[in-house]
Amino acid sequence: MIYHEKRASLEEGPADESEDYNLPQPPAAHEINNRPAHWEPETAGEKGDILEKVRNFKTASQLRELGLYPYFRTISSAQDTEVIIEDQKVLMLGSNSYLGLTNHPEIKAAARAAVDKYGTGCAGSRFLNGSLDIHLELEEALGKLVKKEAVLLYSTGFQVNLGVISALVGKGEYVIGDKSNHASIVEGCLLAQGKFLRFSHKDMAALESRLQRIEPGAGKLVVVDGVFSMEGDVIQLPELCRIAGEHGAAVMVDDAHSIGVLGERGAGTASHFGLTDQVHLIMGTFSKSLASLGGFIASDAETIDYLKHHSRPLIFSASMSPANCAAVLAALKIMAQEPERIAQLWRNTQRMKQGLCDLGFDLGDSKTPILPVYVRDLMVAFKVCKRLQEEGLFVNPVVSPAVAPGQELIRISLMATHTDKQVDFALEKLGKVGKEFGLT
Ligand SMILES: Cc1ncc(COP(=O)(O)O)c(C=O)c1O
């Protein structure tokens, strides 16, 4: 419902498909099976009472009552291969720390040294008083990694997508995105003044038909995830770049789950396909492989200069903290010096994937360390997640709106620092619980 309201308020909505207005909705209480009789469906608020929907929102409390609520679980230890939740040690299979660097001593030391030198915050945006030399050093290092002329840091990856897409896609222009794009891309597209069109997941014919219907003179940006964050599959970038090129569209790739995973020394999706020159904008985040918080956009110098003066989430928000910058710089250094980490991440992925396939799980089209175990049922997703935690595994249930209703899955993600023993332990437990729910 949130999406409906936002979209209805747009001056110009998606051009050609009413379904473009219907993003998957969060599950309402009445959509949850096995609900107690007293569950009430959410209702529209009484006229004028903005908080009625708040009082009518029962889904979370009802899941809590059933002991199935899987969100905001509190971890009281470092983000590592094992974490402590409510005094229980569990194996972490739900982290985006692909290279296992979040608790690395050198990275922690670098963050501490940055606090000593610069203090704890920047107290302003990059635009005004918040630009530090360490920001420039990090931008330069990232430019070398992804082989782009210029880079701009933002305080989160979410802000990159909001700030870049909304600044570039003006009135009368178009942004075209895959339907499985990350929420931050969708929000950037909704914030933009131009028209927002979508195509079915990785359907290149649909992309082409969208582009064909746009007037040739209009500016166009095609934006996609490099690695899709829930499904773990990879965009077919060569075909996408060819089609975009034929229609004069610029290409932006979100490499949140590709940096440190794909490409030469972890440089991301464009590097993986040898297409860096054809991807105009490469977006990345520091909250996954790079053990920190923040994000970046890489492009040619003119585009970056334009963003510096037009991107509101950059100009009107405080800059990345020095400790976060220093942590990323240290993580980049380790990633370059220890390429065996990426190799180990892929070995772990292969071991887990083979084991899950042997057990008979449905893994969709995953090609990366993100392994979706499809359960295709909302309540089963919550129940499996709970059972796995009882068995000592932390996994994430993924339900609408992160995936379409009916495509519910358990998201398993590997880290370079998982041991064979941990992977085998996970497979044993997943096999046991999978059998209980008839998934294998
Ligand atoms: C594909 C994708 N893009 C962007 C983001 C946002 O990144 P950040 O956590 O840095 O805000 C995420 C985070 O979940 C993501 O998965």
The ligand as an SDF file (V2000), in Angstrom:
LIG
                    3D

 16 16  0  0  0  0  0  0  0  0999 V2000
   21.5860   -4.4410   -4.4810 C   0  0  0  0  0  0  0  0  0  0  0  0
   21.7070   -3.4490   -3.3560 C   0  0  0  0  0  0  0  0  0  0  0  0
   21.8590   -2.1480   -3.6460 N   0  0  0  0  0  0  0  0  0  0  0  0
   21.9720   -1.2370   -2.6780 C   0  0  0  0  0  0  0  0  0  0  0  0
   21.9360   -1.5720   -1.3540 C   0  0  0  0  0  0  0  0  0  0  0  0
   22.0400   -0.5090   -0.3000 C   0  0  0  0  0  0  0  0  0  0  0  0
   23.3040   -0.5540    0.2790 O   0  0  0  0  0  0  0  0  0  0  0  0
   23.5950    0.0270    1.7200 P   0  0  0  0  0  0  0  0  0  0  0  0
   23.4490   -1.0860    2.6940 O   0  0  0  0  0  0  0  0  0  0  0  0
   25.0050    0.5100    1.6190 O   0  0  0  0  0  0  0  0  0  0  0  0
   22.6450    1.1450    1.9690 O   0  0  0  0  0  0  0  0  0  0  0  0
   21.7940   -2.9120   -1.0000 C   0  0  0  0  0  0  0  0  0  0  0  0
   21.7460   -3.3030    0.4220 C   0  0  0  0  0  0  0  0  0  0  0  0
   21.0750   -4.1710    0.8530 O   0  0  0  0  0  0  0  0  0  0  0  0
   21.6700   -3.8820   -2.0260 C   0  0  0  0  0  0  0  0  0  0  0  0
   21.5110   -5.1680   -1.7460 O   0  0  0  0  0  0  0  0  0  0  0  0
  1  2  1  0
  2  3  1  0
  2 15  2  0
  3  4  2  0
  4  5  1  0
  5  6  1  0
  5 12  2  0
  6  7  1  0
  7  8  1  0
  8  9  2  0
  8 10  1  0
  8 11  1  0
 12 13  1  0
 12 15  1  0
 13 14  2  0
 15 16  1  0
M  END
$$$$
